[in-house]
Amino acid sequence: MTDAQALVFVVDDDASTRDALRLLMHSVHLPVQDYATADAFLAATRPDIPSCLILDVRMPGASGLELQQQLTAAGVDIPVIFLTGHADVRMSVRAMKAGAAEFLTKPVGDQELIDAVHQALSVSRQARSSRAAVADLQQRFASLTPREKEVLHHVISGRLNKQIAGDLGLSLVTVKLHRGHVMQKMEAGSVAELVKMVQRLEPSR
Amino acid sequence: MSSHHTDPNVAHVSAAADHAGGDSTERGLLERAFDRATLLASVEELVKLIAHDVNQPLGAALMTARACRRGLATGSLSPEQVRDGLDRLVADVERVSEILGQLRAATRQPSAVLAATDINAVIQCALADAAPDAARLGVTPVTNLASGLLPVSADPQRLQRVVRTLIGQALDAMASTAENDRSLTLRSTLTTPSEVTVAVEDGGPGVSATEAPRVFEPFTATRRGRIGLELAVCRAIVEDHDGRIWAVASERGAVFCFTLPTADAR
């Protein structure tokens, strides 16, 4: 009954809090991996599935905010839910600016936390599928020959086949052939679709 | 400004010096505000400390209890998981109790040194200590102490703190009273063969019937309590000595009384 397609990480130096969080997540069928320190979490091998991180802000050693920075620096894209014992406005602003999913004050309501976790997991799922789609597009793009890439750029700038032939010093037939390959390899049904695909690729290039 | 406020004795000396200068009342108010701020700051620190230590296990216990409730309602937790959760919950609540116990032990006043104490001597000591404050307000304390009182079994230091606090708050209450109406009377009487009563009466605005029972509650900001903690401490000390403390309005102002059992009665 447990949701095998999701995982909740917990980093908190207090064993009671870790146990309580684990039990609460189990009560809504979510599996948990917990760590007493930020370093232990960073050192652990983490399965590549939708996940989120529940993090205590003030911990001995690397603090929650430091761990958040380290994760960002390492390119680990995981929604972080901060728990804090004190309503510290400055700290919560810093955490939210650095991309925290939520900032909750202890004692946190169970429903509030569960909602935050579900929300964070759904963000994680979306980010994963979006990353996967972009990776797929990148693969398709990489399969184009240099000439096909050239033709593609002319096509998406709105040039007609005749113009492209003139620009590149190719025959109209050859341009049509290259263009056909581009549409096929990119799995694009129309020029409009092709433009969208390239737009999606651009930010990641 | 700050250095000479740290030692209360020095503060009294400077207050007495100010008295000669003329702006004594204003200066006294400043000092009081300062005392209040310092006391509030240390109370805040203490409360923060307690909250920090207690919130962790309390929060964990609360979350565990809610998880168990949810698990039982939806059947998502096995009986073993619920049982483990309850074990954890018990341990967490015990931890809270232990922390509070340690705190209580750490903040307990040096264990009461009970001795056969002459209550009139205690009153005289407290009055001597308060003399500069009284002088500043132009108040000459009147004493009406019963002779031949039986000694009470008490910690004289702590009792003196009670009397000194009652005098202090009586003087505070008269800060805005016309100088001619200001008065301070201390009485001791043997009210029953086994009980001594001490009364501190002032000529201030008095206490209302609704205010009177509340003045000894901690953190009650009434006209009388400076921060609402001193009178709570008084009550704790008096009750530690098996006595009672109360406040009532009198013809002149307010009278604060407390009783103590005599040494024989205890």
Interface residues (C-beta under 8 A of the other chain):
Chain A: M1 D14 S16 T17 D19 A20 L21 L23 L24 H26 S27 V28 H29 G85 K106 P107 V108 D110
Chain B: H52 N55 Q56 P57 L58 G59 A60 A61 L62 M63 T64 R66 A67 C68 R70 G71 T74 S76 L77 Q81 D84 G85 R88 A91 D92 R95
